[in-house]
Amino acid sequence: MIDLRSDTVTKPTPAMLAAMTAAEVGDEQYLEDPTVNELQRRMAELLGHEAALFLPTATMANQIALRTQTKPGSMLLAEERTHVLVYEWGGPAIHSGLVMKGVKAEAGRVTPEHIAAEDTWDLGPGGIVVLENTHRSSGGRIWPLDEFHATVDAARDRGLAVHLDGARLFNASVGAGIEPVAWARRADSVTICFSKGLGCPLGAVLAGSAELIERAWQGKYLFGGAMRQAGVVAAAAIYALEHHVARLADDHARARRLADALGLDSETNFVAIPDPGDGEARARRQGVLLGDLRPGWLRAVTHLGVTDDDIDRAIELIPEALGVHA
Ligand SMILES: Cc1ncc(COP(=O)(O)O)c(C=O)c1O
């Protein structure tokens, strides 16, 4: 089987496992885990923020970011297929009492016009805009920097906080040839996920001001994300920062080769494929696993476990299964 469902299916490499085994550890909640502390220090610096907090998942990082910066009853504004709105089980409403509003937006990009169109009263004091880069449901699209800055400025003008769900920000960075900090420092808080293209078994960070991260500890305890000898996992993240960032370009090249062969487009490691209805089952019967992207669309996602040969075979098998041809 060629597994193109998601970049989350990767397993740690032997070298990553060796780094995990060798990690120096301590009690994270006493701030005594040197590997967690080092990862947090590096991530804060890399993202242009004062501090960062290590967490088990990007979902938890997003939810803590929302809870730390908003007031119950105020609005969370985002593009309608944004991860926090669709795939986090109503978390913003449940954990933070937010009214969730999704807007239709090209390539997942909320514009200054979307923000200007909202009534100040609806946004409330304590509202937030969530921007996702790369944007999962539009097929791993990269948010152009000037458009991103314009949206952030519009949010600030309305007194809104800005959270960047950068679960795949390194894909955006490698795809655009721009350092992650260029997007990250403009947002009040940023989520980064290590268990996607970076190939770790788990782990995420939330970055922001020192004051924000201090308050985020409440959420880390509340949601059960305060850990102990978590350096074992943080070591995988440090290994990934050193060895798995530049190689994302290989994933992108493979996705582009597949996309070109199918007459489709790809900006990073996703290929959005029109679903004839039972496309997932048909592809599976041919030996290719595809994932869901959004209603009517499937995705093929390249990652650490996908080789050039896999792509050669997928280029033959997917058109046979789905009838998609260049
Ligand atoms: C854009 C985006 N944000 C957040 C998440 C949540 O990540 P996790 O599975 O680590 O909670 C995902 C997971 O697929 C995602 O695609």
The ligand as an SDF file (V2000), in Angstrom:
LIG
                    3D

 16 16  0  0  0  0  0  0  0  0999 V2000
   -4.0000   22.8570   10.2840 C   0  0  0  0  0  0  0  0  0  0  0  0
   -4.0280   21.9080   11.4390 C   0  0  0  0  0  0  0  0  0  0  0  0
   -4.0480   22.4220   12.6920 N   0  0  0  0  0  0  0  0  0  0  0  0
   -4.0690   21.6290   13.7660 C   0  0  0  0  0  0  0  0  0  0  0  0
   -4.0720   20.2520   13.6410 C   0  0  0  0  0  0  0  0  0  0  0  0
   -4.1460   19.4070   14.8810 C   0  0  0  0  0  0  0  0  0  0  0  0
   -2.9970   18.6470   15.0800 O   0  0  0  0  0  0  0  0  0  0  0  0
   -2.9260   17.5020   16.1970 P   0  0  0  0  0  0  0  0  0  0  0  0
   -3.3540   16.2480   15.5130 O   0  0  0  0  0  0  0  0  0  0  0  0
   -1.4870   17.5010   16.6120 O   0  0  0  0  0  0  0  0  0  0  0  0
   -3.8360   17.8800   17.3100 O   0  0  0  0  0  0  0  0  0  0  0  0
   -4.0520   19.6690   12.3780 C   0  0  0  0  0  0  0  0  0  0  0  0
   -4.0520   18.1930   12.2480 C   0  0  0  0  0  0  0  0  0  0  0  0
   -4.2390   17.5900   11.2570 O   0  0  0  0  0  0  0  0  0  0  0  0
   -4.0480   20.5220   11.2330 C   0  0  0  0  0  0  0  0  0  0  0  0
   -4.0710   20.0250    9.9880 O   0  0  0  0  0  0  0  0  0  0  0  0
  1  2  1  0
  2  3  1  0
  2 15  2  0
  3  4  2  0
  4  5  1  0
  5  6  1  0
  5 12  2  0
  6  7  1  0
  7  8  1  0
  8  9  2  0
  8 10  1  0
  8 11  1  0
 12 13  1  0
 12 15  1  0
 13 14  2  0
 15 16  1  0
M  END
$$$$
